[in-house]
């Protein structure tokens, strides 16, 4: 993997990442494809709205279809038919949030599958092996992700564990080869809850490893947005400028633009698809609740900016589909919301290149965060 | 509306219907868009797989979004964004099968909405008015649809009512104008359960009305397939050759080809989308149950005939999505199955034009009805 920083505008950065499966222009939003599917969106339509890289979840893929099937397919790209870059998380966050009966030890984490209760163990070495089988272009180190409200003692203890796990991940990464002939990068993850000194320590620790990029985890997990922004500033003050920085699981359009202004390059979040399935649509004119009576006879297009072909469906029609429980509503809203997020980061990139990101950010936020 | 018969091959017919919203080549399959959406399929993808005309349900549209919204939109085409021809059924079948507390009288049918229990009445005049508001290119007369096991006395009594209702529908049709400036055709419906003399009487009765086409209703509702084919033969022996014949709610690929060989031109059925949502896929090589263990590591494409872009997804991936309860499974299977039905009638048409329909039918059926 290769990263080139192309432009800056204030703290905001625009660059390009080259992977074995193609090029990614940053800042970038990565739609979440939990089980190797961005829920409700065809790969063809993902491409068409500008998606360049998708995220998949190691935890889900390990349980279903399993590494045996993924290896037989020749990796996740061939398995699901998405031939662009893929990033996998380490499974840590899912084990801690989804699985049952989890038990964390120095060794790793024992858990019971949320699907069938079967018992498994994730270790730092094991999740590197799984991600080798998945064949992700970008893999994540195994970390513990404490809640945003964790006290300092827990946060410090947890960070120590995450650091020792990173050493083990890196060693496994160094002594194993890719299974499918192309390079896989491993990103360490910065933790430290909302304690600036722990975040700084963590950022310094991870940069010891000559990684192709670094991730910032454990944010947007319950702490105030201002704390999140403060932590990003601390961490990005330490991380090297010539490597991409990935803020995991974030977030709202506002979170994303604020993080971009503080030097973050990569994002992922379930919000566009999950909110879409729930009848909430982001548009270039503001936020729409599709169930609202207000749209009953509003035959104007979903988004006049025409971000994708589904934007030509009318608000009234989409309200009708939503009220009627028709799956086409979820499909249209999901695809549109992904298109909106891709538009947002593309516009951000354009304004960084122009040097006008600082003026553009408050203007666009005042429009797109309105409730219509 | 204008129909031109172009070719025959044995009893099978190929023709063309011209409507205000475009041309339909027969024999044709009409995907079912109950609530103005073919479940799980974008209009763009419908077009791409060769859909030429879609069916919508008067009963559903009347309840939601309601005629007020449809009129404000300027009709169903503008409301939903499908600009090809639309056919609406009369709502009779839905009232009898879906609604609660239905009560049939000479006047019409009282019923309670399956959505909110609200009380309504459908009359022959009323359903013509509703279909005028919907703006369908082809409307259906209001009929009673008795079960396929109805005894002769019930069948005869019911047919009498359907005949009187047709007279009232026709009168209303004649004395009302389209609301949106384009021609709407009204098709009478032949009933008579499985009694040849009643079917013949009904066919003779409906042909008194100078309609643009005629429908055959009350079949594929529980009677043996052989009875259905026998009734089609009786009815098509009476219906005029220069008007299209629409067999309502039918059916399996085999039913459709058998009916085509007996002179039917138009079909609709929920099977491609409903079966698709349930993990059953029709392919050019046979029928697939997506849940089957057999597909776990079968990375061959869903259908080698490449009937639509989703056919390139692998069986193993589609099985994974199905097992995982991912909505993309329903989307892929629904779109593919619609593509399969469109392919089937297009191939039938080609073989009718070539004069080889009779040889082709058993060959293709032996392939596509296999269980893989």
Interface residues (C-beta under 8 A of the other chain):
Chain A: X35 X36 X37 X39 X40 X41 X42 X44 X64 X65 X68 X69 X72 X73 X78 X79 X80 X81 X296 X297 X299 X309 X310 X312 X313 X314 X316 X317 X320 X321 X323 X324 X326 X327 X328 X330 X331 X332
Chain B: X35 X36 X37 X39 X40 X41 X42 X44 X64 X65 X68 X69 X72 X73 X78 X79 X80 X81 X296 X297 X299 X309 X310 X312 X313 X314 X316 X317 X320 X321 X323 X324 X326 X327 X328 X330 X331 X332
